[in-house]
């Protein structure tokens, strides 16, 4: 099971948005599986970037990092 509450929104027959609303992160894909796979990649890259630049983050990225840490038990 994915450790975060992901929401899906069907936009068209070939576009679905997967989002982690509490962190304000979303991405689209062709279907739910594709959108979720893309969201996982974005979350991983975002977490890596935020951790690398933690001391330089503004308020919103710090908030997002806190959510990702809490959800991933980091």
LOVEXKOL-876555 format. One line per field, with one value per atom (N, C-alpha, C): residue number from 1; atom name; z, x, y. Coordinates in pm, 1 decimal. Atoms other than C-alpha are relative to their C-alpha. Layout:
<nodes>
pos = (NUM; ...)
site = (CA; ...)
Z = (Z; ...)
X = (X; ...)
Y = (Y; ...)
</nodes>
This chain:
<nodes>
pos = (1; 1; 1; 2; 2; 2; 3; 3; 3; 4; 4; 4; 5; 5; 5; 6; 6; 6; 7; 7; 7; 8; 8; 8; 9; 9; 9; 10; 10; 10; 11; 11; 11; 12; 12; 12; 13; 13; 13; 14; 14; 14; 15; 15; 15; 16; 16; 16; 17; 17; 17; 18; 18; 18; 19; 19; 19; 20; 20; 20; 21; 21; 21; 22; 22; 22; 23; 23; 23; 24; 24; 24; 25; 25; 25; 26; 26; 26; 27; 27; 27; 28; 28; 28; 29; 29; 29; 30; 30; 30; 31; 31; 31; 32; 32; 32; 33; 33; 33; 34; 34; 34; 35; 35; 35; 36; 36; 36; 37; 37; 37; 38; 38; 38; 39; 39; 39; 40; 40; 40; 41; 41; 41; 42; 42; 42; 43; 43; 43; 44; 44; 44; 45; 45; 45; 46; 46; 46; 47; 47; 47; 48; 48; 48; 49; 49; 49; 50; 50; 50; 51; 51; 51; 52; 52; 52; 53; 53; 53; 54; 54; 54; 55; 55; 55; 56; 56; 56; 57; 57; 57; 58; 58; 58; 59; 59; 59; 60; 60; 60; 61; 61; 61; 62; 62; 62; 63; 63; 63; 64; 64; 64; 65; 65; 65; 66; 66; 66; 67; 67; 67; 68; 68; 68; 69; 69; 69; 70; 70; 70; 71; 71; 71; 72; 72; 72; 73; 73; 73; 74; 74; 74)
site = (N; CA; C; N; CA; C; N; CA; C; N; CA; C; N; CA; C; N; CA; C; N; CA; C; N; CA; C; N; CA; C; N; CA; C; N; CA; C; N; CA; C; N; CA; C; N; CA; C; N; CA; C; N; CA; C; N; CA; C; N; CA; C; N; CA; C; N; CA; C; N; CA; C; N; CA; C; N; CA; C; N; CA; C; N; CA; C; N; CA; C; N; CA; C; N; CA; C; N; CA; C; N; CA; C; N; CA; C; N; CA; C; N; CA; C; N; CA; C; N; CA; C; N; CA; C; N; CA; C; N; CA; C; N; CA; C; N; CA; C; N; CA; C; N; CA; C; N; CA; C; N; CA; C; N; CA; C; N; CA; C; N; CA; C; N; CA; C; N; CA; C; N; CA; C; N; CA; C; N; CA; C; N; CA; C; N; CA; C; N; CA; C; N; CA; C; N; CA; C; N; CA; C; N; CA; C; N; CA; C; N; CA; C; N; CA; C; N; CA; C; N; CA; C; N; CA; C; N; CA; C; N; CA; C; N; CA; C; N; CA; C; N; CA; C; N; CA; C; N; CA; C; N; CA; C; N; CA; C)
Z = (0.0; 0.0; 0.0; 9.0; -84.7; 130.3; -133.4; 241.3; 4.3; 3.7; 133.4; -61.6; 54.5; 61.5; -136.3; 136.3; -314.6; -49.8; 62.1; -493.0; -151.1; 145.6; -856.0; -54.3; 67.5; -1088.1; -149.2; 143.2; -1432.2; -73.6; 74.1; -1666.3; -135.2; 128.3; -2003.0; -4.8; 15.0; -2134.1; 10.0; -0.5; -2157.2; 90.4; -93.8; -1874.0; 139.7; -141.6; -1500.4; 78.3; -88.9; -1234.7; 130.8; -131.1; -930.7; 84.4; -83.7; -641.7; 145.7; -144.6; -285.6; 49.0; -27.1; -190.2; 119.6; -118.8; 155.0; -26.0; 34.3; -4.4; -122.8; 117.2; -309.1; -119.0; 109.1; -552.3; -84.7; 90.7; -859.7; -135.5; 135.5; -1200.1; -73.5; 77.9; -1483.7; -68.8; 75.9; -1670.1; -87.0; 90.6; -1927.2; 73.7; -82.3; -1655.8; 144.9; -140.7; -1275.4; 26.8; -22.6; -1286.6; -50.7; 57.9; -1513.6; 84.3; -81.7; -1305.3; 134.9; -127.9; -981.5; -17.0; 26.1; -1129.5; -16.0; 20.1; -1239.0; 130.9; -128.9; -897.3; 90.1; -82.0; -723.8; -43.1; 51.1; -947.9; 43.7; -38.3; -880.1; 150.2; -144.8; -504.5; 36.7; -27.8; -502.6; -37.5; 44.2; -704.0; 87.1; -86.1; -494.0; 135.0; -129.7; -170.9; -7.9; 16.8; -298.3; -12.8; 18.6; -410.5; 130.5; -124.9; -84.6; 105.4; -98.2; 128.6; -33.7; 42.0; -74.8; 28.2; -17.3; -31.2; 126.6; -116.4; 308.6; 67.8; -67.0; 456.8; -77.2; 84.8; 167.5; -40.8; 40.9; 141.2; 55.9; -45.3; 162.1; 78.2; -84.5; 370.6; -64.0; 62.6; 119.5; -23.7; 12.1; 27.7; 135.4; -134.2; 401.7; 48.2; -39.2; 462.8; -74.7; 80.3; 177.6; 47.3; -50.5; 304.9; 130.9; -126.5; 649.9; -22.0; 31.3; 499.8; -55.6; 57.1; 293.4; 107.0; -108.5; 596.3; 90.1; -90.0; 813.3; -66.0; 71.9; 550.5; -25.6; 29.1; 479.3; 124.6; -128.6; 847.3; -8.0; 11.3; 774.6; 122.9)
X = (83.9; 0.0; 88.5; -73.5; 122.1; -19.2; 10.1; 200.3; -58.8; 54.6; 25.4; -138.8; 136.4; -335.3; -2.8; -0.3; -331.1; -143.0; 130.1; -633.2; 16.2; 0.2; -719.1; -118.0; 106.9; -920.9; 7.8; 7.7; -1029.1; -30.8; 17.0; -986.3; -64.9; 56.3; -1051.9; 12.8; -13.2; -1064.7; 145.1; -142.1; -684.4; 86.1; -78.5; -582.6; -58.8; 35.0; -589.8; 104.8; -93.0; -437.4; 9.3; -27.1; -278.1; 59.9; -50.9; -219.7; 11.9; -14.8; -102.9; -40.3; 51.0; -324.7; 63.6; -55.5; -180.0; 136.9; -131.6; 161.0; -6.0; 13.1; 25.8; 81.0; -76.6; 192.6; -93.5; 87.1; 13.9; 66.2; -50.6; 91.0; -102.1; 97.3; -107.1; 64.5; -42.6; -85.8; -114.6; 102.1; -277.6; -112.2; 98.6; -455.6; 49.1; -38.7; -442.2; 138.5; -130.8; -143.9; 113.7; -101.7; 54.5; 16.0; -5.3; -35.6; 66.6; -61.7; 61.7; 150.1; -143.4; 392.9; 72.5; -60.2; 463.7; 6.1; 1.4; 364.0; 111.2; -106.9; 603.0; 135.6; -126.2; 886.4; 16.1; -5.5; 802.0; 23.9; -19.6; 778.2; 143.6; -138.6; 1114.6; 97.5; -88.5; 1283.2; -14.6; 25.5; 1119.7; 66.2; -60.9; 1230.7; 152.2; -145.4; 1588.3; 46.6; -36.4; 1600.0; -13.3; 23.5; 1453.0; 103.9; -99.8; 1690.8; 137.4; -128.7; 1989.1; 10.4; 2.0; 1884.1; -75.1; 84.2; 1714.9; 25.3; -32.1; 1895.4; -40.8; 34.7; 1788.8; -146.6; 140.4; 1420.5; -83.3; 97.0; 1146.4; -110.7; 105.9; 831.5; -81.3; 82.6; 627.2; 78.2; -76.3; 901.0; 31.5; -22.4; 979.0; -124.0; 126.4; 610.9; -16.6; 11.3; 609.6; 98.5; -99.2; 929.9; -47.0; 51.5; 773.4; -107.0; 105.1; 474.2; 61.7; -64.2; 692.6; 75.8; -71.3; 908.5; -97.2; 97.2; 605.8; -63.0; 65.5; 440.6; 94.4; -98.0; 762.4; 78.9; -65.7; 870.0; 151.1; -144.0; 1205.7; 47.9)
Y = (-118.8; 0.0; 125.3; -125.7; 350.5; 77.1; -60.0; 540.8; 141.8; -135.9; 861.9; -0.8; -6.6; 960.7; 69.1; -52.9; 1003.2; 12.6; -20.9; 1147.4; -3.7; 6.9; 1082.9; 78.1; -73.2; 1304.3; -30.9; 30.5; 1187.2; 130.0; -124.5; 1484.9; -27.5; 43.6; 1319.0; -151.9; 145.1; 963.8; -45.5; 37.7; 968.4; 88.3; -81.2; 1198.6; -9.6; 10.5; 1138.3; 77.3; -70.4; 1360.7; -76.3; 58.0; 1198.8; 111.6; -108.3; 1435.1; -41.9; 7.4; 1452.6; 138.3; -135.2; 1747.4; 69.6; -64.2; 1808.1; 60.9; -54.0; 1870.1; 90.2; -85.7; 2053.6; -49.3; 58.3; 1814.0; -85.3; 74.6; 1675.4; -15.8; 24.8; 1529.4; -85.9; 76.7; 1376.2; -119.3; 116.9; 1048.4; -46.9; 52.0; 845.7; -72.0; 69.7; 643.1; 7.2; -10.0; 600.0; -58.9; 61.8; 364.8; 87.8; -87.4; 595.1; 126.4; -121.9; 901.1; -28.3; 35.0; 722.9; -22.8; 20.9; 607.4; 133.9; -132.8; 965.8; 77.5; -69.5; 1100.6; -52.1; 57.7; 861.2; 54.3; -55.2; 980.6; 145.6; -141.6; 1347.4; 13.4; -6.9; 1285.4; -36.3; 41.2; 1105.5; 112.0; -107.8; 1382.6; 124.2; -116.3; 1654.6; -19.2; 28.3; 1488.8; 10.9; -7.8; 1449.0; 145.1; -141.1; 1813.7; 78.2; -72.8; 1942.9; -36.7; 41.6; 1737.2; 58.2; -55.0; 1858.3; 149.3; -145.6; 2221.9; 42.3; -23.6; 2198.1; 134.7; -125.4; 2497.4; 123.6; -113.1; 2719.6; 3.5; 8.5; 2625.7; 114.7; -99.0; 2884.7; -67.7; 54.6; 2840.2; -113.5; 104.5; 2636.2; -128.7; 124.6; 2388.1; -64.9; 56.3; 2348.3; -73.7; 63.9; 2269.0; -131.7; 121.0; 2017.9; -107.1; 93.9; 1856.2; -61.7; 52.9; 1821.4; -105.1; 97.4; 1641.7; -127.6; 120.3; 1408.6; -78.0; 68.3; 1331.1; -75.4; 63.2; 1258.1; -122.1; 109.6; 1038.4; -116.5; 103.9; 848.7; -41.3; 30.2; 835.3; 19.3; -30.6; 1000.9; 75.0)
</nodes>
